[in-house]
Amino acid sequence: MIYALILGRVYTLSLAEIVAVLKRGNVPSKILEASEEAVIIETEQPLDFEKLQKELGGTIQIVKIIDVIKKREKDSINFALQNYFTPSKLKKDYFKDYSGKKQFGISVFLLDKKIQAFGEPRRLGMFIKKGLQNQGISLRAVFPEFNSLALSSVAITKNQILQKGASICAIASPIHVYVGKTLCVQDFEDYGRRDYQRPMRDEKQGMLPPKVAQIMVNLAELPKGKTILDPFCGAGTILQEAILLGYKALGSDISKTAIRGAEANLEWFRNRYKIAPGKYALELSSAEAVSEPFKGKKIDSIVSEGYLGPLYAELPKISEINANFEQISHMWAKALEEFKKILEKGSKIVFSMPAYKKNFREYILFPQIDFISNLGYTIEDLFPTAVRKIAPFIKETERHSIIYDRKDQIVAREIFVIKN
Ligand SMILES: C[S@@+](CC[C@H](N)C(=O)[O-])C[C@H]1O[C@@H](n2cnc3c(N)ncnc32)[C@H](O)[C@@H]1O
């Protein structure tokens, strides 16, 4: 079976998450091709795609590949598919039985940036539409917006394309077109609910988006049912996502207000998502002394956003940045030393540190991270060699961390996975 996983905006993080989740779930699979947009995987068994989609914060769509069509490099995607989309093929493999007016969407994804595909989705869609109309089937086509080749999850959901017809996808490499249909898309409304409907939100602390919290939890590659600690739990986003993924969660924070907020949020979350009681505990504590309140508890992994320092509307002076780095590295050095008391050898810590955005592609990173190796931790390489070969576009720092940033933010997050 072949599937395409369509990657979110911070594609390196999305790919790292896919690698971790397939490994954790023991899904026998092989990555065939990958780009910044899509990962093509081959599996021995059919994927439980709905479950997988819910678990992957960085994947926005899962596509079932129905056929792989050969293509010459110079051929356009439409030319390669000119004999493929016959009405009988479409009726048999693509369209759902739906008695009302059918809807279909069309998206093109590229496995190589060099492929010229401007206008291809519209041409493909018109061809499909005409073919079916000639058979007396009335249907409406939904095309990507002018400057895009693919429909967003929002467009697919809002137009009810999966219920009323098909979201047809062509994923092109220079020599192949993988053709298939969308099985499911990311439930953006639910992620929004898990973020904005919580009773306590503190914008000043910088809220971690639930998707990113989910990715960070997944990067710990921990079997379900184990216990994750977030010693800088803030509003409890990481705890919430850990619980939803099937873990037990422990949280602590130095601030009483944060703990009260996390309590209120997790209570809301437990009711909203019908979570059984006893899945989490919260304590007031500094991270540097966190072994005390959780004495006797087995902690399998630590996942934490950590304190990022002040948030800024514009890039602060370098002296201010250096002072922040100094303070935060002291805090982390002490906290990492403390974590040694509660973590077994081989356990992982996923955490983020601030990275200051200089311009749209340059960052000022922590200059000194020796405190990690000085304490006997090693930074994990998140990509096996086989994946690196297929995915030369991976964007990581020299020290194997990955940056998550948002357009409007000066303080980005540098995400590390380290091993005790
Ligand atoms: C960036 S926020 C965490 C945000 C959280 N991940 C969320 O999405 O809600 C950082 C938190 O670290 C806490 N904090 C700062 N210094 C701390 C320390 N030394 N020990 C424990 N918590 C600390 C702050 O009170 C704050 O709640």
The ligand as a Gaussian input file, in Angstrom:
#p B3LYP/6-31G(d) Opt

LIG

0 1
 C        6.708000      29.466000      27.940000
 S        5.808000      29.078000      29.376000
 C        5.292000      27.471000      29.032000
 C        4.121000      27.518000      28.151000
 C        3.429000      26.238000      28.091000
 N        4.177000      25.266000      27.333000
 C        2.046000      26.477000      27.515000
 O        1.840000      26.309000      26.316000
 O        1.215000      26.904000      28.256000
 C        7.027000      28.911000      30.545000
 C        6.578000      28.624000      31.981000
 O        7.749000      28.391000      32.727000
 C        7.526000      28.839000      34.055000
 N        8.858000      28.992000      34.690000
 C        9.767000      29.969000      34.538000
 N       10.868000      29.687000      35.254000
 C       10.659000      28.476000      35.843000
 C       11.439000      27.622000      36.670000
 N       12.658000      27.959000      37.041000
 N       10.898000      26.459000      37.070000
 C        9.653000      26.098000      36.702000
 N        8.869000      26.870000      35.923000
 C        9.368000      28.040000      35.493000
 C        6.715000      30.088000      33.912000
 O        5.962000      30.331000      35.086000
 C        5.833000      29.728000      32.684000
 O        4.586000      29.250000      33.110000

